[in-house]
């Protein structure tokens, strides 16, 4: 073993000095990075570094909700490899092991080698290793036996894949490692495929959890897996703008000329041949083979399923109902073909949580349309609260909209005030003359729309609210 370690160190020195290597290019680049950038000495063997409990708690607390969700993925993966000598590590984006599953019979050996909770596998400390090099490259890989930089890690085989959060950045790394393994690196091919599959599952679960109150569109090249195991998942806000995506969707759209930074805020209909109003066609009421759309640039066809927010009840369309209008909207029509065309389009949105903006001159019936949309929706039995933003004093607009706690400011009601947004909980809030609302209040309102929660003046904790917002603005 000592001879093998000495030969390994000699190879490291030669490669770091520029000698050609038969290793994978990603391994060779990491070795050179360890010497040139991290200033690691290949002749020095380093013991595994385990963070003290207090420091580890800081890393775990920073991703508490993600850890609870990801734990199900770790346990499911461990059931696939139980009894095969593998340990599972989940690290944060800094390479600190924040979750771990291993064989208790090998507990001492796992801790000694760093395959343990709290271990630091950052490339700058541990050298070339699956976790650290995965963080450095953003790619899934296997670092097998003598691929490791530090000779202490030669007995190990480690395979890791990145887990990206819904904004595209690195959230975590999932690693599957063993103390002993067959010599050929190809023996870890199945481990690599398993870890890539489970990072994809964890990413999707995290996205569903983060955007459970928004529209989520699942896409797949395969009709059979479009619903149960989609390749691409995209979350949309009420206006049909992209607010989250899994890594495969990011790579798909990067192929369409869109970088990660460019995706957030882009309209779904800019990238796919599907208008936002038509998302309701992709719910499960239609057979999968009838739910296809195409990428605008390449024309690539994909099978789709749209998951509406849970508060929305999207009824299965009945034969012959496609062209009919709900009664409240029908009553506004008056037989005018142009108005009927507008109302027919509006009818597609009655049971969504999309916020709407109605343009029109004074006296054209903007509030009547908002009320008809409310009465046509599943929210009809809940409050319809109309607010004229231009009539509210600027000094009181926030307390009127968001409410306030008792005695939170001079002149505040002694019992506090619920606020118009909470008055509309479960129903519709109509904001007329929205353009006259102060910019500071518009910013707070935007948070209500994004987070579905409101913080009354004088209160530190937010209150969840389920409200559909329709705004109106004068236009010539």
C-alpha positions as CSV (number, residue, x, y, z in Angstrom):
1,X,0.0,0.0,0.0
2,X,2.8,2.4,0.9
3,X,4.4,1.8,-2.5
4,X,1.1,2.5,-4.2
5,X,0.8,5.8,-2.3
6,X,4.4,6.8,-3.2
7,X,3.7,6.0,-6.9
8,X,0.5,8.0,-6.7
9,X,2.3,11.1,-5.2
10,X,4.9,10.9,-8.0
11,X,2.2,10.8,-10.6
12,X,0.5,13.8,-9.0
13,X,3.8,15.8,-9.0
14,X,4.4,15.0,-12.7
15,X,0.9,16.0,-13.8
16,X,0.9,19.2,-11.7
17,X,4.2,20.1,-13.5
18,X,2.5,19.8,-16.9
19,X,3.1,16.1,-17.9
20,X,0.4,14.6,-20.0
21,X,-2.0,12.3,-18.0
22,X,-4.1,9.3,-18.9
23,X,-6.7,10.3,-16.3
24,X,-10.0,11.8,-17.2
25,X,-9.6,15.5,-18.1
26,X,-11.8,16.6,-15.2
27,X,-9.5,14.7,-12.8
28,X,-6.3,16.1,-14.3
29,X,-7.7,19.7,-14.2
30,X,-8.6,19.2,-10.5
31,X,-5.1,17.9,-9.6
32,X,-3.5,21.0,-11.2
33,X,-6.1,23.2,-9.5
34,X,-5.2,21.7,-6.1
35,X,-1.5,22.6,-6.5
36,X,-1.8,25.9,-8.4
37,X,-4.9,27.4,-6.8
38,X,-5.4,25.6,-3.4
39,X,-1.7,25.4,-2.7
40,X,-2.0,21.8,-1.5
41,X,1.2,19.7,-1.1
42,X,0.7,16.2,-2.7
43,X,3.2,14.7,-0.3
44,X,1.2,15.7,2.8
45,X,-1.5,13.3,3.9
46,X,-4.5,15.0,5.6
47,X,-6.8,13.5,8.1
48,X,-10.5,14.0,7.6
49,X,-11.8,17.2,9.2
50,X,-15.1,16.9,11.1
51,X,-16.7,20.2,12.1
52,X,-17.5,20.7,15.8
53,X,-21.2,20.3,16.6
54,X,-21.9,24.1,17.0
55,X,-20.5,24.9,13.6
56,X,-22.3,22.0,11.9
57,X,-25.6,23.2,13.4
58,X,-25.1,26.5,11.7
59,X,-24.8,24.8,8.3
60,X,-27.7,22.5,8.9
61,X,-30.0,25.3,10.2
62,X,-29.3,27.4,7.1
63,X,-31.0,24.7,4.9
64,X,-33.4,23.2,7.4
65,X,-36.5,23.0,5.2
66,X,-34.4,21.6,2.3
67,X,-32.9,19.0,4.5
68,X,-36.3,17.7,5.7
69,X,-37.5,17.3,2.1
70,X,-34.2,15.9,0.8
71,X,-34.1,13.2,3.5
72,X,-36.8,11.2,1.8
73,X,-34.6,11.1,-1.3
74,X,-31.6,9.9,0.7
75,X,-33.6,7.2,2.4
76,X,-35.1,6.0,-0.9
77,X,-31.6,5.8,-2.5
78,X,-30.1,4.0,0.5
79,X,-32.7,1.3,0.2
80,X,-31.5,0.7,-3.3
81,X,-27.9,0.1,-2.2
82,X,-28.3,-1.2,1.4
83,X,-25.9,-4.1,2.1
84,X,-23.5,-3.1,-0.8
85,X,-21.1,-1.1,1.5
86,X,-22.1,2.4,0.4
87,X,-22.5,5.4,2.6
88,X,-24.6,8.4,1.5
89,X,-23.6,12.0,2.1
90,X,-25.5,15.2,1.5
91,X,-23.4,18.3,1.6
92,X,-24.2,22.0,1.4
93,X,-22.8,24.1,-1.4
94,X,-19.6,24.6,0.6
95,X,-18.9,20.8,0.9
96,X,-19.9,20.4,4.5
97,X,-21.8,17.1,5.1
98,X,-25.2,18.1,6.5
99,X,-26.8,14.7,6.3
100,X,-25.5,11.1,6.3
101,X,-26.7,7.5,6.1
102,X,-24.2,4.6,6.6
103,X,-23.8,1.2,8.0
104,X,-23.5,1.4,11.8
105,X,-21.2,-1.6,11.8
106,X,-18.6,0.5,9.9
107,X,-19.2,3.7,11.9
108,X,-15.6,4.1,13.2
109,X,-14.1,3.5,9.7
110,X,-16.5,5.9,8.1
111,X,-15.8,8.6,10.6
112,X,-12.1,8.2,10.3
113,X,-12.2,8.5,6.5
114,X,-14.6,11.4,6.5
115,X,-17.6,9.6,5.2
116,X,-19.6,11.0,8.1
117,X,-21.8,13.8,9.3
118,X,-20.0,17.1,9.6
119,X,-17.1,16.2,7.3
120,X,-15.6,19.0,5.1
121,X,-15.2,17.8,1.5
122,X,-14.4,21.1,-0.1
123,X,-11.7,20.7,-2.8
124,X,-9.6,23.4,-1.1
125,X,-9.3,21.2,2.0
126,X,-9.7,17.6,0.8
127,X,-8.2,17.9,-2.7
128,X,-9.6,16.1,-5.7
129,X,-12.7,14.3,-4.4
130,X,-16.2,13.7,-5.7
131,X,-18.0,16.4,-3.6
132,X,-15.3,19.1,-3.9
133,X,-14.7,18.6,-7.6
134,X,-18.5,18.4,-8.3
135,X,-18.8,21.8,-6.6
136,X,-15.9,23.2,-8.6
137,X,-17.3,22.0,-12.0
138,X,-21.0,21.7,-11.5
139,X,-20.9,18.2,-13.0
140,X,-21.8,14.7,-11.8
141,X,-18.7,12.5,-11.6
142,X,-16.9,9.6,-10.0
143,X,-13.6,10.0,-8.3
144,X,-12.3,6.5,-8.0
145,X,-9.4,5.3,-5.8
146,X,-6.2,6.8,-7.2
147,X,-8.2,9.6,-8.8
148,X,-8.1,11.3,-5.4
149,X,-5.5,13.9,-4.8
150,X,-4.8,13.0,-1.2
151,X,-3.1,9.6,-0.9
152,X,-5.1,9.0,2.3
153,X,-8.3,8.7,0.2
154,X,-6.9,6.1,-2.3
155,X,-9.0,3.2,-0.9
156,X,-12.2,5.2,-1.5
157,X,-14.6,5.3,-4.4
158,X,-16.8,8.4,-4.4
159,X,-19.6,9.4,-6.8
160,X,-21.4,12.7,-6.6
161,X,-23.9,14.9,-8.4
162,X,-25.0,18.5,-7.9
163,X,-28.5,19.4,-6.7
164,X,-29.6,22.8,-8.0
165,X,-32.2,25.0,-6.4
166,X,-35.1,26.4,-8.3
167,X,-33.2,29.6,-9.2
168,X,-30.4,27.7,-10.9
169,X,-27.7,28.0,-8.3
170,X,-26.0,25.1,-6.5
171,X,-28.0,24.0,-3.4
172,X,-26.3,20.8,-2.3
173,X,-24.3,17.8,-3.5
174,X,-25.4,14.2,-3.1
175,X,-22.6,11.7,-2.8
176,X,-22.5,7.9,-2.6
177,X,-19.1,6.5,-1.4
178,X,-17.6,3.2,-0.3
179,X,-14.6,2.2,1.7
180,X,-13.7,-0.6,-0.7
181,X,-14.6,-1.3,-4.3
182,X,-13.4,-3.3,-7.4
183,X,-10.4,-1.7,-9.1
184,X,-12.1,-0.8,-12.5
185,X,-13.7,2.6,-12.4
186,X,-16.5,1.3,-14.6
187,X,-17.7,-0.6,-11.6
188,X,-19.2,2.7,-10.4
189,X,-21.3,3.4,-13.5
190,X,-24.5,2.3,-11.9
191,X,-23.8,4.4,-8.8
192,X,-23.3,7.4,-11.1
193,X,-26.7,6.8,-12.8
194,X,-28.4,6.3,-9.4
195,X,-27.1,9.5,-7.9
196,X,-28.0,11.5,-11.0
197,X,-31.5,10.1,-10.9
198,X,-32.1,10.9,-7.2
199,X,-30.6,14.4,-7.5
200,X,-33.2,15.0,-10.2
201,X,-36.0,13.7,-7.9
202,X,-34.8,15.9,-5.0
203,X,-34.6,19.0,-7.3
204,X,-38.2,18.4,-8.5
205,X,-39.5,17.8,-5.0
206,X,-37.8,21.0,-3.8
207,X,-39.4,23.0,-6.6
208,X,-42.9,21.6,-6.0
209,X,-42.5,22.5,-2.3
210,X,-41.2,26.0,-3.0
211,X,-43.9,26.8,-5.6
212,X,-46.9,24.8,-4.2
213,X,-49.1,27.9,-4.5
214,X,-48.2,28.7,-8.1
215,X,-48.6,27.2,-11.5
216,X,-46.1,24.4,-12.3
217,X,-45.6,23.0,-15.8
218,X,-44.1,19.5,-16.2
219,X,-42.6,18.6,-19.6
220,X,-41.1,15.5,-21.0
221,X,-40.0,14.1,-24.3
222,X,-41.7,10.8,-23.3
223,X,-45.5,10.6,-23.2
224,X,-45.4,7.8,-20.6
225,X,-43.3,9.8,-18.1
226,X,-44.7,13.3,-18.6
227,X,-46.7,13.2,-15.4
228,X,-44.9,10.7,-13.1
229,X,-41.2,11.5,-13.8
230,X,-41.0,14.7,-16.0
231,X,-37.6,15.7,-17.4
232,X,-38.3,19.5,-17.2
233,X,-40.2,21.4,-14.6
234,X,-41.0,25.1,-14.7
235,X,-42.8,27.3,-12.1
236,X,-44.8,30.3,-13.2
237,X,-46.3,33.3,-11.4
238,X,-49.8,34.5,-11.9
239,X,-48.8,36.5,-15.0
240,X,-47.2,33.5,-16.7
241,X,-43.6,34.6,-16.0
242,X,-40.9,32.0,-15.1
243,X,-40.1,32.1,-11.4
244,X,-38.3,28.7,-11.0
245,X,-37.1,25.7,-12.9
246,X,-35.2,22.4,-12.4
247,X,-31.7,22.0,-13.8
248,X,-32.7,20.0,-16.9
249,X,-35.2,22.7,-17.8
250,X,-32.3,25.2,-17.4
251,X,-30.1,23.2,-19.7
252,X,-33.0,22.7,-22.2
253,X,-33.7,26.4,-22.4
254,X,-29.9,27.2,-22.5
255,X,-29.9,25.3,-25.7
256,X,-32.6,27.7,-26.9
257,X,-30.2,30.6,-26.3
258,X,-31.4,31.4,-22.8
259,X,-28.9,31.7,-19.9
260,X,-29.8,30.9,-16.3
261,X,-29.9,34.6,-15.4
262,X,-32.1,35.4,-18.3
263,X,-34.8,32.8,-17.5
264,X,-36.2,34.3,-14.3
265,X,-39.0,36.8,-15.3
266,X,-39.3,35.6,-19.0
267,X,-42.8,34.9,-20.2
268,X,-43.6,31.2,-20.7
269,X,-45.2,32.1,-24.0
270,X,-42.0,33.7,-25.3
271,X,-40.3,30.3,-25.1
272,X,-43.1,27.9,-25.8
273,X,-46.0,28.0,-28.4
274,X,-48.5,28.3,-25.6
275,X,-50.3,31.4,-24.4
276,X,-50.6,31.9,-20.7
277,X,-54.4,31.9,-21.0
278,X,-54.2,28.4,-22.5
279,X,-52.4,26.7,-19.6
280,X,-55.7,25.3,-18.4
281,X,-55.8,23.1,-21.5
282,X,-52.8,21.1,-20.1
283,X,-54.4,19.9,-16.9
284,X,-55.1,16.2,-16.5
285,X,-58.6,16.5,-17.9
286,X,-57.2,15.8,-21.4
287,X,-55.3,12.6,-22.4
288,X,-51.5,13.0,-22.4
289,X,-51.2,12.6,-26.1
290,X,-53.4,15.6,-26.6
291,X,-51.3,17.8,-24.3
292,X,-48.3,18.7,-26.5
293,X,-46.5,22.0,-27.1
294,X,-43.4,23.1,-28.9
295,X,-40.3,25.1,-28.1
296,X,-40.6,28.3,-30.2
297,X,-37.0,28.4,-31.5
298,X,-36.3,24.8,-32.3
299,X,-39.8,23.4,-32.7
300,X,-39.0,20.5,-30.4
301,X,-42.3,18.8,-29.3
302,X,-42.9,18.0,-25.6
303,X,-45.7,16.4,-23.6
304,X,-47.0,18.7,-20.9
305,X,-49.0,18.7,-17.7
306,X,-49.9,22.0,-16.0
307,X,-50.5,21.8,-12.2
308,X,-52.6,24.7,-11.1
309,X,-52.4,26.1,-7.5
310,X,-54.4,23.9,-5.1
311,X,-57.0,26.6,-4.5
312,X,-58.1,26.5,-8.1
313,X,-60.8,24.0,-9.1
314,X,-60.4,23.5,-12.9
315,X,-63.6,21.7,-14.0
316,X,-63.4,19.1,-16.8
317,X,-64.8,20.8,-19.9
318,X,-68.0,19.2,-21.1
319,X,-68.8,18.7,-24.7
320,X,-70.3,21.8,-26.3
321,X,-69.3,24.0,-23.3
322,X,-66.1,25.4,-25.0
323,X,-67.8,28.4,-26.5
324,X,-70.3,29.1,-23.6
325,X,-69.8,31.9,-21.1
326,X,-70.6,31.8,-17.4
327,X,-73.9,33.6,-16.6
328,X,-72.4,36.7,-15.0
329,X,-70.2,37.3,-18.0
330,X,-73.0,36.4,-20.4
331,X,-75.1,39.1,-18.8
332,X,-72.4,41.7,-19.6
333,X,-72.2,40.7,-23.3
334,X,-75.4,42.3,-24.6
335,X,-75.1,40.6,-27.9
336,X,-72.0,42.6,-29.0
337,X,-69.6,40.3,-30.9
338,X,-66.4,42.3,-30.0
339,X,-67.3,42.3,-26.3
340,X,-68.2,38.6,-26.4
341,X,-64.7,37.9,-27.9
342,X,-63.1,39.8,-25.0
343,X,-65.3,38.1,-22.4
344,X,-64.7,34.6,-23.9
345,X,-60.9,35.2,-23.4
346,X,-61.5,36.4,-19.9
347,X,-63.6,33.4,-19.1
348,X,-60.5,31.2,-19.5
349,X,-59.0,32.9,-16.5
350,X,-61.9,32.9,-14.0
351,X,-60.6,30.0,-11.9
352,X,-56.9,30.9,-12.0
353,X,-54.9,32.8,-9.4
354,X,-53.4,35.0,-12.0
355,X,-53.6,38.7,-11.1
356,X,-55.4,40.7,-13.8
357,X,-55.0,44.3,-14.9
358,X,-58.0,45.8,-16.7
359,X,-57.4,48.9,-18.9
360,X,-60.2,51.2,-19.9
361,X,-61.5,54.7,-19.8
362,X,-63.6,56.0,-16.8
363,X,-67.2,54.7,-17.0
364,X,-66.5,51.7,-19.3
365,X,-67.4,49.2,-16.5
366,X,-64.0,48.0,-15.2
367,X,-65.5,47.2,-11.8
368,X,-68.5,45.5,-13.3
369,X,-66.1,43.2,-15.3
370,X,-64.1,42.5,-12.2
371,X,-67.2,41.6,-10.2
372,X,-68.5,39.4,-13.1
373,X,-65.2,37.5,-13.1
374,X,-65.4,37.0,-9.3
375,X,-69.1,35.8,-9.5
376,X,-68.1,33.4,-12.3
377,X,-65.3,31.8,-10.3
378,X,-65.1,29.2,-7.5
379,X,-64.6,32.3,-5.2
380,X,-68.1,33.6,-5.8
381,X,-69.3,32.7,-2.3
382,X,-66.3,34.6,-0.8
383,X,-65.9,38.4,-0.4
384,X,-65.5,40.8,-3.3
385,X,-63.7,43.8,-1.8
386,X,-63.4,46.9,-4.1
387,X,-60.9,49.6,-3.2
388,X,-60.5,53.0,-5.0
389,X,-56.8,53.6,-4.5
390,X,-57.1,57.3,-5.6
391,X,-59.6,58.0,-2.8
392,X,-57.4,56.6,0.1
393,X,-55.2,59.2,1.9
394,X,-51.5,58.4,1.2
395,X,-50.7,58.4,4.9
396,X,-53.3,55.8,5.6
397,X,-53.2,53.6,2.5
398,X,-50.9,50.9,4.1
399,X,-52.9,50.6,7.3
400,X,-56.1,50.4,5.2
401,X,-54.8,47.8,2.9
402,X,-52.6,45.7,5.2
403,X,-54.3,46.4,8.5
404,X,-52.6,47.4,11.8
405,X,-52.0,46.2,15.3
406,X,-53.5,48.2,18.3
407,X,-51.5,51.3,19.0
408,X,-49.0,50.7,16.2
409,X,-49.1,54.4,15.3
410,X,-50.6,57.7,16.3
411,X,-54.4,57.6,15.6
412,X,-54.4,53.8,15.2
413,X,-57.7,52.1,16.2
414,X,-57.5,50.8,19.8
415,X,-58.5,47.3,18.7
416,X,-56.4,47.3,15.6
417,X,-57.7,46.9,12.0
418,X,-58.0,43.8,9.9
419,X,-57.1,45.5,6.6
420,X,-58.8,45.2,3.2
421,X,-56.5,42.5,1.9
422,X,-57.4,40.2,4.8
423,X,-61.1,41.2,4.4
424,X,-60.9,39.7,0.9
425,X,-59.3,36.4,2.1
426,X,-60.7,33.6,0.0
427,X,-62.2,36.0,-2.4
428,X,-61.2,38.8,-4.8
429,X,-59.6,42.2,-4.1
430,X,-60.4,44.8,-6.7
431,X,-57.9,47.7,-6.8
432,X,-59.3,50.6,-8.9
433,X,-56.9,53.3,-10.1
434,X,-53.9,51.2,-9.1
435,X,-51.6,53.8,-10.8
436,X,-52.4,56.3,-8.0
437,X,-51.1,54.0,-5.3
438,X,-47.7,55.2,-3.9
439,X,-44.7,53.2,-5.1
440,X,-43.8,52.1,-1.6
441,X,-47.2,50.5,-1.1
442,X,-47.0,48.9,-4.6
443,X,-43.8,47.2,-3.4
444,X,-45.5,45.8,-0.4
445,X,-48.4,44.7,-2.5
446,X,-46.0,42.9,-4.8
447,X,-44.8,40.9,-1.9
448,X,-48.4,39.9,-1.1
449,X,-48.8,38.7,-4.6
450,X,-45.5,36.8,-4.6
451,X,-45.6,35.2,-1.1
452,X,-49.4,35.0,-0.5
453,X,-49.0,36.6,2.9
454,X,-49.5,40.0,4.5
455,X,-47.8,41.7,7.4
456,X,-50.1,44.3,9.2
457,X,-48.5,47.5,10.3
458,X,-46.9,47.0,13.7
459,X,-46.7,43.2,13.4
460,X,-43.5,41.2,12.9
461,X,-45.0,37.9,11.7
462,X,-46.8,37.6,8.3
463,X,-50.3,36.2,8.0
464,X,-51.1,33.8,5.1
465,X,-53.8,35.1,2.8
466,X,-55.6,33.5,-0.2
467,X,-56.7,36.3,-2.4
468,X,-57.2,36.9,-6.1
469,X,-56.2,40.4,-7.2
470,X,-57.8,42.3,-10.1
471,X,-56.5,45.8,-10.7
472,X,-57.8,48.5,-13.0
473,X,-56.1,51.5,-14.5
474,X,-57.4,54.4,-16.7
475,X,-56.2,54.3,-20.3
476,X,-57.0,56.5,-23.2
